[in-house]
Amino acid sequence: MSAAWWSVGAGVVGGVLLLWLALIVALWIGRPDELRVRDALRLLPDLVRLLRRLAADPTLPRGVRVRLWLLLAYLALPFDLVPDFIPVIGYADDAVIVAFALRSVTRRAGSEALDRHWPGSPEGLAAVRRLARIPPVGGAV
């Protein structure tokens, strides 16, 4: 009986490791270029304020707010899916996760929510839209 539990445990650990390796490969393939990562890091204080404001907005759907609070919790954790000491993709995982979250929020809540809650400059908002691949207001790509 204990041999069966051992093989199940080894299978679960192996599966988790394979999923983690697949995540690293996906991040490496889809990693933003160095300029985009630098832009994201420079915009980080405004991005965190934007995420907090969106998460606290009662007019947004509950699912959107829950995802945003989970994202903020992930960003506050002292560890990442990909450790920060790994070159190139160490910090890129946070940028990619934030970009996916912003795209999801924009699809569900509309682009106006970003405009309404953005605490920074119009140029900063335009940079966030580029980083997250969110079309500019008016729909032009």
For each residue, the residues with C-beta under 8 A, 3 or more apart:
1: 4 5
2: 5 6
3: 6 7
4: 1 7 8
5: 1 2 8 9
6: 2 3 9 10
7: 3 4 10 11
8: 4 5 11 12
9: 5 6 12 13
10: 6 7 13 14
11: 7 8 14 15
12: 8 9 15 16
13: 9 10 16 17
14: 10 11 17 18
15: 11 12 18 19
16: 12 13 19 20
17: 13 14 20 21
18: 14 15 21 22
19: 15 16 22 23
20: 16 17 23 24 81
21: 17 18 24 25
22: 18 19 25 26
23: 19 20 26 27 81 82
24: 20 21 27 28 82 89
25: 21 22 28 29
26: 22 23 29 30
27: 23 24 30 31 82 89 92 93 96
28: 24 25 31 88 89
29: 25 26
30: 26 27 96
31: 27 28 88 89 92 96
32: 36 37 40 92 95 96 99 131
33: 36 37
34: 37 38 88
35: 38 39
36: 32 33 39 40 95 130 131
37: 32 33 34 40 41 91 92 95
38: 34 35 41 42
39: 35 36 42 43 127 130 131
40: 32 36 37 43 44 47 95 98 99 131
41: 37 38 44 91 95
42: 38 39
43: 39 40 46 47 120 124 127 128 131
44: 40 41 47 48
45: 48 49
46: 43 49 50 118 119 120 124 128
47: 40 43 44 50 51 98 128
48: 44 45 51 52 72 75
49: 45 46 52 53 119
50: 46 47 53 54 114 117 118 119 128
51: 47 48 54 55 68 71 72 75 98 101
52: 48 49 55 56 72
53: 49 50 56 57 117 119
54: 50 51 57 60 64 65 68 105 109 113 114 117
55: 51 52 65 68 69 72
56: 52 53 65
57: 53 54 60 65 113 117
58:
59:
60: 54 57 64 65 105 108 109 113
61: 64 65 108 109
62: 65 66
63: 66 67 108
64: 54 60 61 67 68 104 105 108 109
65: 54 55 56 57 60 61 62 68 69
66: 62 63 69 70
67: 63 64 70 71 101 104 105
68: 51 54 55 64 65 71 72 101 105
69: 55 65 66 72 73
70: 66 67 73 74
71: 51 67 68 74 75 97 98 101
72: 48 51 52 55 68 69 75 76
73: 69 70 76 77
74: 70 71 77 97
75: 48 51 71 72 94 98
76: 72 73
77: 73 74 80
78:
79: 83
80: 77 83 84 90 93 94
81: 20 23 93
82: 23 24 27 86 89 90 92 93
83: 79 80 86 90
84: 80 90 91
85: 90
86: 82 83 89 90
87: 90
88: 28 31 34 92
89: 24 27 28 31 82 86 92 93
90: 80 82 83 84 85 86 87 93
91: 37 41 84 94 95
92: 27 31 32 37 82 88 89 95 96
93: 27 80 81 82 89 90 96 97
94: 75 80 91 97 98
95: 32 36 37 40 41 91 92 98 99 131
96: 27 30 31 32 92 93 99 100
97: 71 74 93 94 100 101
98: 40 47 51 71 75 94 95 101 102 132
99: 32 40 95 96 102 103 131 132 133
100: 96 97 103 104 132
101: 51 67 68 71 97 98 104 105
102: 98 99 105 106 114 128 132 134
103: 99 100 106 107 132 133 134
104: 64 67 100 101 107 108
105: 54 60 64 67 68 101 102 108 109 113 114
106: 102 103 109 110 111 113 114 132 134
107: 103 104
108: 60 61 63 64 104 105
109: 54 60 61 64 105 106 112 113
110: 106 113
111: 106 114 115 134 135 137
112: 109 115 116
113: 54 57 60 105 106 109 110 116 117
114: 50 54 102 105 106 111 117 118 125 128 129 134
115: 111 112 118 125 137
116: 112 113
117: 50 53 54 57 113 114
118: 46 50 114 115 124 125 128
119: 46 49 50 53
120: 43 46 124 125
121: 124 125
122: 125 126
123: 126 127
124: 43 46 118 120 121 127 128
125: 114 115 118 120 121 122 128 129
126: 122 123 129 130 136
127: 39 43 123 124 130 131
128: 43 46 47 50 102 114 118 124 125 131 132 134
129: 114 125 126 132 133 134 135 136
130: 36 39 126 127 133
131: 32 36 39 40 43 95 99 127 128
132: 98 99 100 102 103 106 128 129
133: 99 103 129 130
134: 102 103 106 111 114 128 129
135: 111 129 138 139 140 141
136: 126 129 139 140
137: 111 115
138: 135
139: 135 136
140: 135 136
141: 135
